[in-house]
Amino acid sequence: MDDVSQGARFDSSVDRKSGFITKSLLATPIQWRGKLLGVLEVVNKRDRGSFNQNDQRLLEIVPN
């Protein structure tokens, strides 16, 4: 999807409160010893495009 804000699961309340405009989003879980500690999210790719599989693989390296 080119614009996540148009997705059925998107919650626009944070954008409305902050004035930020979310277009693209990529998230991965942060786990330690089998426990979920949180989620790492990156928002709005710099080139204004969509995140791709290479972006996803890179992000998954960070919290592990």
TIDREN-484190 format. One record per residue (C-alpha): residue in three letters; z, y, x. Coordinates in steps of 0.25 Angstrom, whole numbers, plus 5000, padded with zeros to 4 digits. Layout:
<mardos>
<mardo><residuo>ALA</residuo><c3>Z</c3><c2>Y</c2><c1>X</c1></mardo>
...
</mardos>
This chain:
<mardos>
<mardo><residuo>MET</residuo><c3>5000</c3><c2>5000</c2><c1>5000</c1></mardo>
<mardo><residuo>ASP</residuo><c3>4996</c3><c2>5013</c2><c1>5006</c1></mardo>
<mardo><residuo>ASP</residuo><c3>5007</c3><c2>5021</c2><c1>4999</c1></mardo>
<mardo><residuo>VAL</residuo><c3>5020</c3><c2>5014</c2><c1>4997</c1></mardo>
<mardo><residuo>SER</residuo><c3>5025</c3><c2>5025</c2><c1>4988</c1></mardo>
<mardo><residuo>GLN</residuo><c3>5015</c3><c2>5019</c2><c1>4977</c1></mardo>
<mardo><residuo>GLY</residuo><c3>5022</c3><c2>5005</c2><c1>4978</c1></mardo>
<mardo><residuo>ALA</residuo><c3>5030</c3><c2>5000</c2><c1>4966</c1></mardo>
<mardo><residuo>ARG</residuo><c3>5042</c3><c2>4997</c2><c1>4975</c1></mardo>
<mardo><residuo>PHE</residuo><c3>5042</c3><c2>5011</c2><c1>4982</c1></mardo>
<mardo><residuo>ASP</residuo><c3>5055</c3><c2>5019</c2><c1>4979</c1></mardo>
<mardo><residuo>SER</residuo><c3>5051</c3><c2>5034</c2><c1>4979</c1></mardo>
<mardo><residuo>SER</residuo><c3>5065</c3><c2>5039</c2><c1>4978</c1></mardo>
<mardo><residuo>VAL</residuo><c3>5067</c3><c2>5041</c2><c1>4993</c1></mardo>
<mardo><residuo>ASP</residuo><c3>5054</c3><c2>5049</c2><c1>4994</c1></mardo>
<mardo><residuo>ARG</residuo><c3>5057</c3><c2>5058</c2><c1>4983</c1></mardo>
<mardo><residuo>LYS</residuo><c3>5071</c3><c2>5061</c2><c1>4988</c1></mardo>
<mardo><residuo>SER</residuo><c3>5066</c3><c2>5063</c2><c1>5003</c1></mardo>
<mardo><residuo>GLY</residuo><c3>5053</c3><c2>5069</c2><c1>5001</c1></mardo>
<mardo><residuo>PHE</residuo><c3>5047</c3><c2>5058</c2><c1>5010</c1></mardo>
<mardo><residuo>ILE</residuo><c3>5034</c3><c2>5052</c2><c1>5006</c1></mardo>
<mardo><residuo>THR</residuo><c3>5033</c3><c2>5037</c2><c1>5009</c1></mardo>
<mardo><residuo>LYS</residuo><c3>5019</c3><c2>5031</c2><c1>5010</c1></mardo>
<mardo><residuo>SER</residuo><c3>5021</c3><c2>5019</c2><c1>5019</c1></mardo>
<mardo><residuo>LEU</residuo><c3>5033</c3><c2>5010</c2><c1>5022</c1></mardo>
<mardo><residuo>LEU</residuo><c3>5036</c3><c2>4998</c2><c1>5030</c1></mardo>
<mardo><residuo>ALA</residuo><c3>5049</c3><c2>4991</c2><c1>5030</c1></mardo>
<mardo><residuo>THR</residuo><c3>5056</c3><c2>4979</c2><c1>5038</c1></mardo>
<mardo><residuo>PRO</residuo><c3>5069</c3><c2>4973</c2><c1>5037</c1></mardo>
<mardo><residuo>ILE</residuo><c3>5080</c3><c2>4975</c2><c1>5048</c1></mardo>
<mardo><residuo>GLN</residuo><c3>5087</c3><c2>4962</c2><c1>5050</c1></mardo>
<mardo><residuo>TRP</residuo><c3>5098</c3><c2>4957</c2><c1>5059</c1></mardo>
<mardo><residuo>ARG</residuo><c3>5103</c3><c2>4943</c2><c1>5060</c1></mardo>
<mardo><residuo>GLY</residuo><c3>5097</c3><c2>4940</c2><c1>5047</c1></mardo>
<mardo><residuo>LYS</residuo><c3>5103</c3><c2>4952</c2><c1>5040</c1></mardo>
<mardo><residuo>LEU</residuo><c3>5095</c3><c2>4963</c2><c1>5034</c1></mardo>
<mardo><residuo>LEU</residuo><c3>5100</c3><c2>4976</c2><c1>5039</c1></mardo>
<mardo><residuo>GLY</residuo><c3>5090</c3><c2>4985</c2><c1>5033</c1></mardo>
<mardo><residuo>VAL</residuo><c3>5075</c3><c2>4989</c2><c1>5032</c1></mardo>
<mardo><residuo>LEU</residuo><c3>5067</c3><c2>4997</c2><c1>5042</c1></mardo>
<mardo><residuo>GLU</residuo><c3>5056</c3><c2>5006</c2><c1>5035</c1></mardo>
<mardo><residuo>VAL</residuo><c3>5045</c3><c2>5014</c2><c1>5041</c1></mardo>
<mardo><residuo>VAL</residuo><c3>5039</c3><c2>5024</c2><c1>5032</c1></mardo>
<mardo><residuo>ASN</residuo><c3>5025</c3><c2>5031</c2><c1>5032</c1></mardo>
<mardo><residuo>LYS</residuo><c3>5016</c3><c2>5026</c2><c1>5043</c1></mardo>
<mardo><residuo>ARG</residuo><c3>5012</c3><c2>5038</c2><c1>5052</c1></mardo>
<mardo><residuo>ASP</residuo><c3>4997</c3><c2>5037</c2><c1>5049</c1></mardo>
<mardo><residuo>ARG</residuo><c3>5001</c3><c2>5037</c2><c1>5034</c1></mardo>
<mardo><residuo>GLY</residuo><c3>4995</c3><c2>5023</c2><c1>5033</c1></mardo>
<mardo><residuo>SER</residuo><c3>5002</c3><c2>5010</c2><c1>5029</c1></mardo>
<mardo><residuo>PHE</residuo><c3>5010</c3><c2>5002</c2><c1>5038</c1></mardo>
<mardo><residuo>ASN</residuo><c3>5003</c3><c2>4989</c2><c1>5042</c1></mardo>
<mardo><residuo>GLN</residuo><c3>5007</c3><c2>4975</c2><c1>5048</c1></mardo>
<mardo><residuo>ASN</residuo><c3>5008</c3><c2>4981</c2><c1>5062</c1></mardo>
<mardo><residuo>ASP</residuo><c3>5018</c3><c2>4991</c2><c1>5057</c1></mardo>
<mardo><residuo>GLN</residuo><c3>5026</c3><c2>4980</c2><c1>5050</c1></mardo>
<mardo><residuo>ARG</residuo><c3>5026</c3><c2>4971</c2><c1>5062</c1></mardo>
<mardo><residuo>LEU</residuo><c3>5031</c3><c2>4983</c2><c1>5071</c1></mardo>
<mardo><residuo>LEU</residuo><c3>5042</c3><c2>4987</c2><c1>5061</c1></mardo>
<mardo><residuo>GLU</residuo><c3>5047</c3><c2>4973</c2><c1>5060</c1></mardo>
<mardo><residuo>ILE</residuo><c3>5050</c3><c2>4973</c2><c1>5075</c1></mardo>
<mardo><residuo>VAL</residuo><c3>5059</c3><c2>4984</c2><c1>5074</c1></mardo>
<mardo><residuo>PRO</residuo><c3>5071</c3><c2>4979</c2><c1>5066</c1></mardo>
<mardo><residuo>ASN</residuo><c3>5071</c3><c2>4965</c2><c1>5073</c1></mardo>
</mardos>
